[in-house]
Amino acid sequence: MTAAAQGSPTERYRRERPPVSRECGDELTRITDDIDDPVVKLRYLQKALNGEGDKSALVQLVPIPPARRAWYRLKGLQALDAVADADEVVADRTLAARKTARRVVVGTTAAALLFVPVLVAVIAWQVNKWTSSDPEPMASSVGSSTEANATAIASTTAPLVVPSTLTPAPEAEAPVNQPPVAETLAAEDLGIVPSMLWLADRGPGWELYSNGLRIETAYTVKGTPRNYRVHSRSGQLLPTKHSRPMGILFHTSESDLWPLEPSYEQELRKGSEALLRFVKREQAYNYMIDRFGRVYRIVDDDSRANHAGHGVWARGDEVYLDLNSAFLGVSFESRWEGGRTLPITRAQLIAGRNLTHYLRQRFAIAPEMCVTHGLASISPKRGLIGYHLDWARGFPFEAFGLPDLYSQPLPSVALFGFNYDSEFLRTMGEERWPGLIAAERQLADEARDRAISLDDLRRERQAEYRRWRAAIPTPTSAEPELETPVPQTADKRG
């Protein structure tokens, strides 16, 4: 990709900043072991890494590893003052650690300088040895090395990568109240979608479908069978009992993310494996898509997963309140952060699109029933929308071949009068969905037509929601009605 293409405004994902050295990352990780608050930890890492690229290059010139590590630790401890209001004990401990780090830096650097003449002599002898060698083999070696490096660079500099807690976004990033890009795929990326999908091949622990979708099945468990009923808009609980999903609810895993770099291969693998074990244990989703685009079936399709908590969605005359049963839960390994969902990788986007096509065909799911958790989630006790905000903005509906449900009147507001507070607006950056505005307008028009206050209408509708919800039969198994727990243990950094 050319430089112009990389910098164009149509670029679909924001790029990670270059990763810091492994030694720097290790020292900062050790310092954060004593920080329990994840918000303070993230703020500290962002402060410590601000401008670290230039400083890291300088530190790398130090030839002694202990001196480099001590230098990194010294800088990390200095950055700690800006975010942590330490008490006297912690301040004394930090000061003592700084003094130790300074002594190591000065001592090892001085020792290294004593060997500079020896190093210069060795380098001069080695250069003389190279220049006296046969030039042809060397040229061949350089050529092959250049080609190998070019291949490696081309394979690791794809423009679609995900930022992480260790790599804060550049200052030129779009402001918080702007939706993340990744809304579309170019025409040449869409490729051919088969009109009919079928199981093309299978083996121990995997299934392969005709659109390229591969589903890993080694983690699959069976949960509580789906058995639910749906309300009509008039409030009647319809008699038909359903045992198949009617929709798809998209989530983010809310787990920690490591940079997509070869040096973090072990952490990336361990993080995903821990997340999968957690999701399987909690039966949290039906499907999980990791950052490399691998699709895992966790809870089998005939069973309900504990992914939705309290939520509301509607289509036509049908109103859905038991979203755990009515919807398949599909989660991307990503995180809601700072009023937005971090962009998913290209591999996740393509895998998610293929999975959506497969599920829609298998269960005859209507496109307007493929919705995000952030749009459907509510808090009944507080009468507010947005209890969970994952994919509250930025879901690539268009790339998935789906209508923009951010523009559809929000059922929880239009039907049941749920409201939002200042915290919701602060988190969303004062930006409301077009569908939220349309739903509020419908509610205000009804209040005016009935000559009652909007607050009275909201209380009336929320009481109606509670009556409707009470009419839904309780699941046959002991299933938590609270929201899906956040997998904080999915990453050792906490």
Summary of the structure (lengths in Angstrom):
residues: 494
radius of gyration: 27.3
end to end distance: 36.7
largest distance: 97.8
contacts: 1467
relative contact order: 0.11
helix: 44%
strand: 13%
